[in-house]
Amino acid sequence: MLKRYQKNLFYIIATPLMRINSFRLKYFNSFKKKPLKLHLGPGKKNYIDEWINIDANMFTGKSDLWLDLRYKLPFKNSSVDYCYSHHMVEHLPSMKSHFVDIFRILKSGGIYRFGGPNGDTAMKKFIENDSEWFSNFPDKRNSIGGKFENFIFCRNEHLTILTFSYLKEILEEVGFINIKKYLPTKETQKPEVFDQCLNFESENDFENPHTLILEISKP
């Protein structure tokens, strides 16, 4: 895992170039793949075939488009059929701005499946003093409080706590409907679209999942 100052330095240097690339894609690329499916933040290992994979990591990651996901995506209004991200939204400085942009680019009836660290379950397990539920990533911690902090903030890489009630509040304000939770690796309302994505998810406790997965729709 890169240190925070290293990532900050990368974004200082690369963001202007990614903004130029975004402008170029917006006005000079027609994105002819149909249906248009966006995978946001594939990182090093989670490239999904037949999707447009978008990431800021141009060195060790694998992607189709090099873009800064903190800013608006270079797609026309109501032009995208489906979006997917996994453990990405918690890294954004403004989740609501992200959801507003996804709402903008999705077609009517379009679906966004996304997930991140499950704050609801983490708080439940903290109260139960269940240290076995937590891992030692990114740092080894002995106390239940340390393990909880480790899970929620991940060396300050995570910028918010994901809970269903909080996400539902934001998503309803933006205009999304059909806001529902799904089990990672197992459940989706649209298997013909998201079955590929389930293969890149992981979970070892389906009664108390570590990842909070939602699927939401644009009216």
N, C-alpha and C positions, 0 to 999 in steps of 0.2 A: 504494500500500500504506500503510495506516494505521500510525503509529508504535505501539510496544508500550504506551506510557503512555496513549495515546488509547483503545486497546482495553481496557486495564485499567479506565480510568475508565468506559467504557461498561458493562462487566460489573458494576462496583460498583453503578451506578445501576439497570441493567436486570434483573439476576439475580433480585432479589426479585419483580419483576413477572412475569418468565417462570415462576418457581416457582408463583405464584398461577394463571397461565394454564394451567400443566401440571395443577394440581389440578382446575381447572374442566373441562378436557378429559377427564381421567380419569373423573370422576364424572357428567358431564352430556353427554357426546358418545358416541354408539354407533359411530362410524366405520363407516358402512354400505357403503363401497366394497368390492366383492368381485371378484376376490381383493384382499386388503389388501396394498398394495405401498408401502413407505416409501423415499423418496429423502432421504438425510441430507446436508445442506450443499450445496444447489444454488448458493448465492451469487448473483451478479448475472446470469449468462447461461445457467445450465444447468437451468432449469426443465423438468421432464419431464411431459408430459400423461399423464393417467390414473394418475399416482402421487401419493401425498401427500408434498409437498415440505416439508421441515422445516429451518428455519434460524433463527439468532439475529439476523441482520441484517434489521431492519425498515425501514431507510431506503433503501438502494440495492439490496438483494436482492429476489428474487421468490420467495415461498413461500406455502404454504397454512397452515402452523402456525408460530407464533413461539415457539421453545423453545430453551433452553440445552442443547446436546448433551453437555455435561459431566455431566449428571444423568440419572436414570432417565427413560425415555420413558413417557408416560401411556397405555400400552396394556396390556390384560390379558394374563396369562400365556397362551402358546400361542394367540395370536389373529392373528398376522401371517404372511402367506404368503411374502413376499420383501422383502429389504432391499438397498439399493444406496448406496454412497458412493464418492466419487472425490477423492483428495487431501484427506481430512478426518481420518482416524484419527491421522495424525502430529502433529496440532495438539492432541490431547487429553492432559491431564495423567496419565490412567490408561487406557491401552488395554485392559488386562485387565478393568477395571470396565465398560468399554463393551461388550466381547465377552460378558461375563456377562449384561448386560442384554439384548443382542440374542438370546442363547440363550434367555433367559426368555420373550421375547415371540414368538419364532418358533414356528410349529406344527411338529410332527414332519414331517420331510421338507422343511421350509422352507430356503431358500438365501439366503446373504448374499454378494453380490459387492462387493468393495472393493479399492481400490488407493491407492498413494502412491509417493513417491520411492524408486527401486530402489537400496537400499544395496549389494546384492550387485554389481550392474553398476558402480556408482560406485567401489567399492573396486577392482574389476578394472581400470577405466580409469585410476584414479589410479596403480596399480602399473605400468601400461603407459605412463604419461606421455602419455596421449592427451588433450590439452587440447581438441581439436576436438569431443569428445563432449559437453563441458559447455557450457552457455549462459552468458550474462552476466546472468542474472536471479537475484536482484534487484539485484545490483551488478556492475559491470565489474571483473573481476580478471584479472591477468596470469599469476600463478604457478599451477601445477597444484594446490598446496596450497590457495591461495585459492579456486580454482574448486571444489575438492572441498568445502571448508567452506561455500561459497555454496550448493551443491546440497543438502548434508545439512541445514544448519541454517537457511538462508533468513532471515537477520537475527534468529535466535532464535525465529522463528515455529514451526519444527518442534521438537518436544520429545523425539523419539526417532528412532533410525535403524531403518528397516524392512528386515529381511533375512528370507528365507524360513524359515531354521532357527529364528530367534527367534519369528516369528509362529506357526510350526507348534507350537513348544513351548507357547506361551500357549494357543493354540486347542485343543490336545489336553487341556490341564489343565482348560479350561472344559467340554469334552465334545463339541466339534464333530468331525465325521467328513468323509471325502471332501475333504481339504484339498489343493487342487491349484492350480498356477499356470496362467494363461491369458494369451495375447497381447492387449494393449490394442487396441481398435478391431476386432479380427478374430475372437476366439475366445470362446465361451461354451458351457456344457453345456446351457443352456436358452434357445435363441434366441427362442422365442415370448414369453419374459418380458423378456430383457435386450437384445434387438436395439436397442431405443430408446436404451438407455444407451450402447451402443457408439458412437453418433453424437456423444456428448459427450466421448469420450476422444480422445487424440491420441498419435501416436508417429511418429518418422521413422527409427528404427533397430530393426527387428524381430529382428535377431540379438543386439543388446545393448540391450534396451528400457530406457527411462528410468523407466517406471512398472512397479512390481511389482503385478500383478493376481492376486487369489485369489478363488476361489469355494469356500464351505464349507457344510456341511449340518448340520442338527440331526437326530439319530437319530429 
